[in-house]
Amino acid sequence: MSFLPAVPDVPMVEAYAVKEGLNLVNHIGCRNFMVQSDCQAVVDITSDGGFAASAAAPIFEECYNIWMDFPMATIEYCDREANKVAHELVRQALVSKVSCIRAATFITALLANDE
């Protein structure tokens, strides 16, 4: 995971996050999981084969190609209010401009209280 200094729109950021997440689960060997996103466009595009007519098209295509390796995986829309942990990760990343994966000691408490 890395800091993105500039992106044109929310779906591109979300698509990049999905791509990074898919690479992570592939790395750890997970095959049956659920992706949740609070960006309906990402859920729709990923569910419909990865086609997007936007600046994020190359990222969606890469996501789809990775996604095809996970036949048991699912993706669903998640209301922003139910996605507090992800938003705290983003906030921490913006503050530090580095990967939150290495320094995410605060996640446990957030996950315990996530609704």
C-alpha positions as CSV (number, residue, x, y, z in Angstrom):
1,M,0.0,0.0,0.0
2,S,1.3,3.5,-0.8
3,F,0.3,7.1,-0.6
4,L,-1.2,8.5,-3.8
5,P,-0.4,12.2,-4.1
6,A,-3.1,13.0,-6.7
7,V,-6.0,11.1,-8.3
8,P,-8.8,12.4,-10.5
9,D,-11.8,10.8,-8.7
10,V,-13.1,8.6,-5.9
11,P,-13.6,5.5,-8.0
12,M,-9.9,5.5,-9.0
13,V,-8.8,5.6,-5.4
14,E,-11.3,2.8,-4.5
15,A,-10.2,0.7,-7.4
16,Y,-6.6,1.2,-6.4
17,A,-7.5,0.1,-2.8
18,V,-9.3,-3.0,-4.2
19,K,-6.2,-3.8,-6.3
20,E,-3.9,-3.5,-3.3
21,G,-6.3,-5.6,-1.2
22,L,-6.5,-8.3,-3.8
23,N,-2.7,-8.4,-4.0
24,L,-2.5,-8.7,-0.2
25,V,-5.0,-11.6,0.0
26,N,-3.2,-13.3,-2.9
27,H,0.1,-12.9,-1.0
28,I,-1.2,-14.4,2.2
29,G,-2.9,-17.2,0.3
30,C,-6.5,-16.4,1.1
31,R,-9.0,-17.6,-1.4
32,N,-12.5,-17.2,0.1
33,F,-13.2,-13.6,1.2
34,M,-15.5,-10.6,0.8
35,V,-14.5,-7.2,-0.4
36,Q,-16.6,-4.3,0.9
37,S,-16.5,-0.9,-0.6
38,D,-18.5,2.3,0.1
39,C,-18.2,3.3,-3.5
40,Q,-21.1,1.8,-5.5
41,A,-19.3,2.3,-8.8
42,V,-16.5,0.1,-7.7
43,V,-18.9,-2.7,-6.6
44,D,-20.8,-2.4,-9.9
45,I,-17.8,-2.3,-12.2
46,T,-16.1,-5.2,-10.4
47,S,-19.2,-7.3,-10.4
48,D,-19.8,-6.5,-14.1
49,G,-16.5,-7.7,-15.5
50,G,-14.2,-4.7,-14.8
51,F,-15.2,-2.5,-17.7
52,A,-15.0,1.2,-17.0
53,A,-15.0,4.2,-19.3
54,S,-13.0,6.4,-17.0
55,A,-9.5,7.3,-16.0
56,A,-9.6,4.3,-13.6
57,A,-10.1,1.8,-16.5
58,P,-6.6,0.4,-16.4
59,I,-6.8,-0.2,-12.6
60,F,-10.3,-1.8,-12.9
61,E,-8.9,-4.1,-15.7
62,E,-6.0,-5.1,-13.4
63,C,-8.4,-5.7,-10.5
64,Y,-10.6,-7.9,-12.7
65,N,-7.7,-9.9,-13.9
66,I,-6.6,-10.6,-10.3
67,W,-10.2,-11.1,-9.3
68,M,-10.6,-14.0,-11.7
69,D,-8.1,-16.0,-9.6
70,F,-10.6,-15.9,-6.7
71,P,-13.8,-17.8,-7.7
72,M,-15.0,-17.9,-4.2
73,A,-14.6,-14.1,-3.5
74,T,-17.5,-11.7,-3.4
75,I,-17.8,-7.9,-3.4
76,E,-20.6,-5.9,-1.8
77,Y,-21.5,-2.3,-1.1
78,C,-20.9,-1.2,2.5
79,D,-22.4,1.9,3.9
80,R,-19.8,4.5,4.8
81,E,-21.0,4.5,8.5
82,A,-20.2,0.8,8.7
83,N,-16.7,1.4,7.2
84,K,-15.1,3.3,10.0
85,V,-11.9,1.2,10.1
86,A,-11.2,1.9,6.4
87,H,-11.7,5.6,6.8
88,E,-9.4,5.7,9.9
89,L,-6.7,3.9,7.8
90,V,-7.1,6.5,5.1
91,R,-6.9,9.3,7.7
92,Q,-3.7,7.8,9.2
93,A,-2.2,7.4,5.7
94,L,-2.9,11.1,4.9
95,V,-1.4,12.2,8.1
96,S,1.8,10.1,7.8
97,K,1.9,9.7,4.0
98,V,3.3,6.2,4.5
99,S,1.8,2.7,4.6
100,C,-0.6,2.2,7.5
101,I,-0.1,-1.5,7.3
102,R,3.2,-1.2,9.2
103,A,2.0,1.2,11.8
104,A,-1.6,0.2,12.3
105,T,-1.6,-0.6,16.0
106,F,-4.8,1.4,16.4
107,I,-6.8,-1.0,14.2
108,T,-7.6,-3.6,16.9
109,A,-9.8,-1.2,18.9
110,L,-11.5,0.1,15.9
111,L,-12.3,-3.4,14.6
112,A,-13.7,-4.4,18.0
113,N,-16.1,-1.5,17.9
114,D,-16.9,-1.6,14.2
115,E,-20.6,-2.0,13.6
